[in-house]
């Protein structure tokens, strides 16, 4: 009985993965909101009823694809942030990892780029949740660095979101670049490194003392009561 149950479970998992793989192939040419159930099931030769044994609806399939597309990146990001290195080394490694991930997972990254602001709410929310988890992990890594001494946790999270948004933008740029144009790829790498350096420069000066001759809001996001603007929620 246990052997039979194991075989059935393996077959069920195989069908589920086949549905996800077929969905990813079909979504290279269209949005999730336009993908039909019959189109998907016909791709792998199963009935529409078989689909519902694995997913309650197409939105659930999309959420599963989000997890597949971004799930493995969490370990990579934590490892990058944990590695002790200079700012320049961290920038170079982050850009290199982004480029390599796009090269290895182009359909998945295209899906994320398209559906991040697409028409399926559950999928948009799933992508936003994954990116927010990335920001939490980056913020944890930043908090452990000596240069973050004195930073408000809320401000660190905003900084982390800048880095994550930059990675998403860079990944989309790699997607759009012709694969047979190394010069275009180098331009993207150069621009990505430059943007990260600019963010890093701003980070180094975020807690600089306020210039008494300057007008407007205090530097460093500090409120008059000394609390961080991002942490004053």
C-alpha positions in Angstrom: 0.0 0.0 0.0 2.8 2.4 0.9 4.6 1.8 -2.4 1.4 2.4 -4.4 0.7 5.6 -2.4 4.2 6.7 -3.1 3.9 6.1 -6.8 0.6 8.0 -6.9 2.1 10.9 -5.0 5.0 11.1 -7.4 2.7 11.0 -10.4 0.6 13.8 -8.9 3.7 15.9 -8.3 4.8 15.2 -11.8 1.5 16.4 -13.3 1.6 19.5 -11.1 5.1 20.3 -12.3 4.1 19.6 -15.9 1.3 22.2 -15.6 3.7 24.7 -14.1 6.3 24.1 -16.9 3.6 24.4 -19.6 2.3 27.5 -18.0 5.7 29.1 -18.0 6.2 28.2 -21.7 2.9 29.7 -22.7 3.4 32.8 -20.6 6.4 33.7 -22.6 4.0 34.9 -25.3 1.1 36.3 -23.2 -0.1 37.5 -19.8 -1.5 35.2 -17.2 -4.9 36.9 -17.4 -5.2 35.9 -21.1 -4.0 32.3 -20.6 -7.0 29.9 -21.0 -7.4 26.7 -18.9 -8.1 24.5 -22.0 -5.0 26.0 -23.7 -2.9 25.1 -20.7 -4.2 21.5 -20.2 -4.1 20.8 -23.9 -0.4 21.6 -23.8 0.3 18.6 -21.7 -2.6 16.4 -22.7 -4.7 16.4 -19.5 -8.3 17.3 -19.0 -9.4 20.6 -17.4 -10.7 18.5 -14.5 -7.1 17.3 -13.8 -6.0 20.9 -13.4 -8.3 21.5 -10.5 -6.8 18.6 -8.6 -3.7 20.7 -8.3 -4.8 24.4 -8.4 -8.1 26.0 -7.5 -7.8 28.5 -10.3 -5.3 30.1 -12.7 -4.3 32.7 -10.1 -3.1 29.9 -7.8 -1.0 28.6 -10.7 0.5 32.1 -11.1 1.3 32.3 -7.4 3.0 28.9 -7.5 5.1 30.2 -10.5 6.1 33.3 -8.5 7.5 31.0 -5.8 9.3 28.9 -8.3 10.7 32.0 -10.1 12.0 33.8 -7.0 12.2 31.3 -4.1 15.7 30.1 -4.8 17.0 33.7 -4.8 16.5 34.1 -1.0 19.4 31.8 -0.2 21.6 33.6 -2.7 20.8 37.0 -1.4 21.4 36.0 2.2 24.8 34.5 1.2 25.8 37.7 -0.6 24.8 39.9 2.3 26.6 37.7 4.8 29.9 37.7 3.0 32.3 40.3 4.3 33.5 42.5 1.5 34.0 46.0 0.4 31.3 48.1 -1.1 32.8 47.7 -4.5 33.0 43.9 -4.2 29.4 43.7 -3.0 28.3 45.8 -6.0 30.2 43.7 -8.5 29.0 40.5 -7.0 25.3 41.6 -6.9 25.4 42.7 -10.6 27.1 39.5 -11.6 24.5 37.4 -9.7 21.6 39.3 -11.3 23.0 38.8 -14.8 23.7 35.1 -14.2 20.2 34.5 -12.7 18.6 36.1 -15.7 20.6 34.0 -18.1 19.5 30.8 -16.3 15.9 31.8 -15.7 14.8 34.0 -18.5 11.2 32.8 -18.8 10.8 33.1 -15.0 12.2 36.6 -14.9 10.1 37.7 -17.9 7.0 36.3 -16.1 7.8 38.4 -13.0 8.6 41.5 -15.0 5.3 41.2 -16.9 3.0 40.2 -14.0 4.5 42.5 -11.3 2.0 45.1 -12.5 -0.3 42.8 -14.3 -4.0 42.1 -14.1 -4.1 39.2 -11.6 -4.2 40.6 -8.1 -3.2 37.5 -6.2 0.0 37.3 -8.4 0.8 40.9 -8.0 0.5 40.5 -4.2 2.6 37.4 -4.3 5.4 39.2 -6.2 5.2 42.2 -3.9 5.5 39.8 -0.9 8.5 38.1 -2.3 10.2 41.4 -3.1 9.4 42.6 0.4 11.0 39.5 1.9 14.1 40.3 -0.2 14.1 43.8 1.2 13.9 42.3 4.8 16.9 40.1 4.0 18.9 42.9 2.5 18.1 45.1 5.5 19.2 42.4 7.9 22.5 42.2 6.0 22.9 46.0 5.9 22.2 46.2 9.7 25.1 43.9 10.4 27.6 46.2 8.6 29.6 48.7 10.7 28.5 51.5 8.3 24.9 51.1 9.4 25.7 52.1 13.0 23.1 54.7 14.1 20.6 53.8 11.3 16.9 53.5 12.1 15.5 50.1 11.1 12.8 51.8 9.0 15.4 53.8 7.1 17.4 50.6 6.5 14.4 48.9 5.1 13.8 51.8 2.7 17.5 51.6 1.6 17.1 47.8 1.1 14.0 48.5 -1.1 16.1 50.8 -3.3 18.7 48.0 -3.8 15.9 45.4 -4.5 14.1 47.7 -7.0 17.5 48.3 -8.6 18.0 44.6 -9.0 14.6 44.1 -10.6 15.2 47.0 -13.0 18.6 45.6 -13.9 17.1 42.1 -14.5 14.5 43.6 -16.8 17.2 45.5 -18.7 19.2 42.2 -19.2 16.0 40.6 -20.5 15.5 43.3 -23.1 19.1 43.3 -24.3 19.8 41.2 -27.4 21.5 38.0 -26.3 24.0 38.3 -29.2 25.0 41.9 -28.3 27.8 41.9 -25.7 28.2 45.6 -25.9 24.6 46.2 -24.8 25.2 43.8 -21.9 28.3 45.7 -20.9 26.3 49.0 -21.0 23.7 47.5 -18.6 26.4 46.2 -16.3 28.1 49.6 -16.2 24.8 51.5 -15.6 23.8 49.0 -12.9 27.1 49.4 -11.0 26.9 53.2 -11.3 23.4 53.3 -9.9 24.5 51.1 -6.9 27.5 53.3 -6.3 25.3 56.4 -6.2 23.0 54.7 -3.7 26.1 53.7 -1.6 27.4 57.3 -1.6 24.0 58.5 -0.4 24.1 55.8 2.3 27.5 56.9 3.6 26.3 60.5 4.0 22.7 59.9 5.3 23.7 60.5 8.9 25.9 63.5 8.2 25.3 66.4 10.6 22.7 68.9 9.3 24.1 71.9 7.6 22.8 74.8 9.7 22.8 77.1 6.7 20.6 74.7 4.7 16.8 75.1 4.5 14.1 72.5 4.2 13.9 69.1 5.8 16.7 67.9 8.1 19.2 65.5 6.6 19.2 61.9 7.3 15.5 61.7 7.4 15.6 62.9 11.1 12.5 64.5 12.5 12.8 67.4 15.0 12.3 64.9 17.8 15.3 62.9 16.6 13.3 59.9 15.3 13.8 58.5 11.8 11.1 59.5 9.3 10.7 56.0 8.1 10.5 54.6 11.6 7.9 57.1 12.8 5.0 55.0 11.8 
